Amino acid sequence: MSKTKKFLCVILLLLTVAVFTFGFSNSLLRNTNVTANAATENASNEEVIQPRGLAANLTISIDGGNGEVWAKAKNNFTLFPSTIYVYVELYSSQTYQESYANMKLVKMDSVTDLNMGKSIIVSVPTNGEQKYWQARMRYKFDNREWTSKTTQTILFDGQGNVIK
């Protein structure tokens, strides 16, 4: 394939993506405005247009230091507008437990919409105690089912340092 044909294919692909994205955004805005106007005119209309993202990548991590342990949930990537409701939880135990279900919930926080590139963090002091810790994230991506991700159970010393 010649350089000109490759160049034209790339341009065509970029234009297609741009038209799809622009058309999708305008359609979503028009539908939201129509729904808002209809709801104002007719209070019995409870239909609400929800954001519809195509894909999202969220991660959960656990770390510590300076006498604290923290859990961090991050929205690394979201394709198209969406709403991602996130809970981040931090669990601890004096003895090793494979599952958070057998550990004590120490702290939890949530956010109603974790935007792309943003994080939510919960941290707790170790109180100088060596313990096992595990982080858990639960999230709901638009109208999909709740998803849960956990870290491994990790032993931290009283200063919040990982013990290997």
C-alpha positions in Angstrom: 0.0 0.0 0.0 1.4 3.4 -0.9 2.1 6.1 1.6 -0.8 8.2 0.1 -3.3 5.4 0.6 -2.1 4.8 4.2 -2.4 8.5 4.9 -5.9 8.7 3.5 -7.0 5.6 5.5 -5.7 7.2 8.7 -7.5 10.5 7.9 -10.7 8.6 7.2 -10.4 6.7 10.4 -9.8 9.9 12.4 -12.8 11.7 10.8 -15.0 8.7 11.5 -14.0 8.7 15.2 -14.5 12.5 15.4 -18.0 12.4 13.7 -19.0 9.5 16.0 -17.8 11.3 19.1 -19.3 14.6 18.2 -22.6 13.1 17.1 -22.7 10.9 20.3 -22.0 14.0 22.6 -24.6 16.2 20.8 -27.2 13.4 20.9 -26.6 12.8 24.6 -27.0 16.5 25.3 -30.1 16.8 23.2 -31.7 13.8 24.9 -30.8 15.2 28.4 -32.3 18.6 27.5 -35.5 17.0 26.1 -35.8 14.8 29.2 -35.3 17.9 31.5 -37.9 19.9 29.6 -40.4 17.0 29.6 -39.9 16.5 33.3 -40.6 20.2 33.9 -43.8 20.1 31.9 -44.9 16.7 33.2 -43.9 15.8 36.8 -45.1 12.2 36.4 -42.4 11.5 33.7 -39.6 9.9 35.7 -37.4 8.7 32.8 -33.8 10.0 33.2 -31.1 9.7 30.6 -28.1 8.0 32.2 -24.5 8.4 31.0 -23.4 5.4 28.9 -19.7 4.9 28.9 -18.3 2.0 26.8 -15.4 1.0 28.9 -13.6 1.9 32.2 -10.4 0.8 33.9 -10.2 1.2 37.7 -7.5 -0.1 40.0 -7.1 -0.6 43.8 -3.8 -0.4 45.6 -2.5 -0.5 49.1 0.5 1.1 50.6 1.9 2.7 53.8 4.5 4.7 55.5 5.0 7.3 58.3 2.8 5.3 60.7 -0.2 5.0 58.3 -1.6 2.5 55.8 -3.8 3.6 52.9 -6.0 2.3 50.2 -6.3 4.1 46.8 -8.9 3.5 44.1 -8.1 5.2 40.8 -10.1 5.6 37.6 -7.3 5.2 35.0 -9.5 5.4 31.9 -13.1 5.9 30.9 -14.3 5.8 27.3 -17.2 8.2 26.7 -19.2 10.0 29.5 -20.2 7.8 32.4 -20.9 7.8 36.1 -18.7 5.6 38.3 -19.9 5.3 41.9 -16.9 4.0 44.0 -16.5 2.7 47.6 -13.0 2.1 48.9 -12.5 0.1 52.0 -9.5 -0.8 54.3 -9.5 -4.0 56.4 -7.1 -5.2 59.0 -6.4 -8.3 61.1 -3.9 -9.4 63.7 -3.5 -12.7 61.9 -3.2 -13.5 58.2 -6.6 -13.8 56.4 -6.9 -14.5 52.8 -10.2 -12.7 52.5 -11.4 -9.3 53.7 -14.6 -11.0 54.9 -12.6 -12.4 57.8 -11.0 -9.1 58.7 -12.2 -6.0 60.5 -13.4 -3.0 58.4 -11.3 -0.1 59.6 -12.3 2.7 57.3 -14.5 3.3 54.2 -15.2 6.2 52.0 -17.2 6.7 48.7 -17.6 9.1 45.8 -20.7 9.3 43.6 -18.7 9.9 40.4 -15.0 9.1 40.2 -13.8 10.9 37.0 -11.0 9.7 34.8 -7.6 10.3 36.2 -8.9 10.9 39.7 -8.5 8.8 42.9 -10.2 8.3 46.2 -7.9 7.4 49.2 -8.6 6.2 52.7 -5.9 6.1 55.3 -5.6 5.1 58.9 -2.9 5.2 61.5 -1.2 1.9 62.5 -1.1 3.0 66.1 2.4 1.4 66.2 0.9 -2.1 65.7 2.0 -4.7 63.2 -1.0 -6.0 61.3 -2.2 -7.6 58.1 -4.1 -5.2 55.8 -6.3 -5.6 52.7 -7.9 -3.0 50.5 -11.2 -3.5 48.6 -12.9 -1.4 46.0 -16.6 -1.7 44.9 -17.8 0.3 41.9 -20.9 0.7 39.8 -20.2 1.8 36.2 -23.4 3.5 34.9 -26.3 1.1 35.2 -24.1 -2.1 35.2 -23.8 -4.5 38.1 -21.5 -3.7 41.1 -18.0 -4.9 40.6 -15.5 -5.7 43.4 -11.7 -5.8 43.3 -9.3 -6.5 46.2 -5.6 -6.3 46.9 -3.6 -9.1 48.4 -3.4 -9.3 52.2 -0.1 -7.6 53.2 1.7 -7.4 56.5 2.7 -3.9 57.6 4.9 -3.0 60.6 3.9 -0.4 63.2 5.4 2.4 61.0 3.4 1.4 58.0 6.2 -0.3 56.1 5.6 -3.5 54.1 7.2 -6.6 55.8 8.4 -9.1 53.3 
